[in-house]
Amino acid sequence: MTAVIGITGWKNSGKTTLTERLVAVFVARGLRVATVKHAHHDFDIDQPGTDSFRHRAAGAAETAIISGRRWAIMHELHDESEPNLADILTKLSPSDLVVVEGFKKEQHPKIECRRLAARDRTPLGLPGIVAIASDHAVSDDLPRFMLDDVEAIADFVTGYLGIQPR
């Protein structure tokens, strides 16, 4: 089973920056890392006018785009429910670690980001929070790290999840 850690928090709490920096540290340590990002709004990774966009617009349920450097499959939900995290994890290639941004209500272990510039600084109080990463002092019984101390957060994650570098 692949190890999973989540990065969660309010809007502008530093989630994406921490995710990006953690991925770079884990990869530098020799781990194969996958990421999952939950979007709360309509998004599109394809652009109008491209062939693949035209395929989807014509009604294709899935569209695969493959090149010599990368591939992607876009799946249109139509009337299907949004998949949960467990469903998405089964679709990923094998990796040592999956870093999940968002999916804050799911049960996986998560690090909560708190930043003074965030829309809200109220603790999330959600299940699965195992540590706090903040740019200010917080009173909490959980392990706490400075938001920019990425090496220490990475050490915590690998220790917490029992991941050994390659």
Residue pairs with C-beta under 8 A, 6 or more apart in sequence:
2 34
2 89
2 92
2 94
2 95
2 96
2 97
2 98
3 96
3 97
3 98
3 161
3 162
3 163
4 85
4 89
4 97
4 98
4 100
4 108
4 109
4 161
5 97
5 98
5 99
5 100
5 108
5 109
5 110
5 111
5 157
5 160
5 161
6 99
6 100
6 101
6 102
6 103
6 104
6 106
6 108
6 109
6 110
6 111
6 128
7 15
7 18
7 19
7 22
7 99
7 100
7 101
7 110
7 111
7 113
8 15
8 101
8 102
8 103
8 104
8 110
8 111
8 112
8 113
8 124
8 126
8 129
9 15
9 104
9 112
9 113
9 114
9 115
9 118
9 124
10 114
10 118
10 119
10 120
10 121
10 122
10 124
11 118
11 119
11 120
12 115
12 117
12 118
12 119
13 113
13 114
13 115
13 118
13 119
14 113
14 115
14 118
14 133
14 135
14 147
15 101
15 102
15 113
16 101
18 111
18 113
18 133
18 147
18 150
18 153
19 35
19 37
19 99
19 101
21 150
22 99
22 150
22 153
22 154
22 157
23 33
23 35
23 99
25 150
25 151
25 154
26 33
26 96
26 97
26 99
26 154
26 157
26 158
27 33
29 154
29 158
29 165
30 165
30 166
31 95
31 96
31 97
31 163
31 165
31 166
32 94
32 95
32 96
32 97
33 95
33 96
33 97
33 98
33 99
34 92
34 93
34 95
34 97
34 98
34 99
35 98
35 99
35 100
35 101
36 85
36 88
36 89
36 92
36 98
36 99
36 100
36 101
36 102
36 103
37 100
37 101
37 102
38 100
38 101
38 102
38 103
39 102
40 102
45 72
45 74
46 52
46 53
46 56
46 63
46 65
46 74
47 53
52 63
52 65
52 74
55 63
56 63
56 74
56 76
60 76
61 75
61 76
61 78
62 73
62 74
62 75
62 76
63 73
63 74
64 71
64 72
64 73
64 74
65 71
65 72
65 73
65 74
84 106
85 100
85 103
85 106
85 108
86 106
89 98
92 98
96 163
96 166
97 157
97 161
97 163
100 106
100 108
100 110
104 110
104 124
104 126
105 126
105 127
106 128
107 127
107 128
108 128
109 128
109 130
109 160
109 161
110 126
110 128
110 129
110 130
111 129
111 130
111 131
111 132
111 133
111 153
111 157
112 123
112 124
112 129
112 131
112 132
112 133
113 133
113 134
113 147
114 121
114 123
114 132
114 133
114 134
114 135
114 136
114 138
114 147
115 121
115 134
115 135
115 136
115 147
116 135
116 136
123 138
123 140
129 142
130 142
130 143
130 160
131 142
131 143
131 144
131 145
131 153
131 156
131 160
132 138
132 140
132 142
132 143
132 144
132 145
133 144
133 145
133 146
133 147
133 149
133 153
134 144
134 145
134 146
134 147
135 146
135 147
135 148
138 144
143 156
145 152
145 153
145 156
146 152
157 163
158 164
158 165
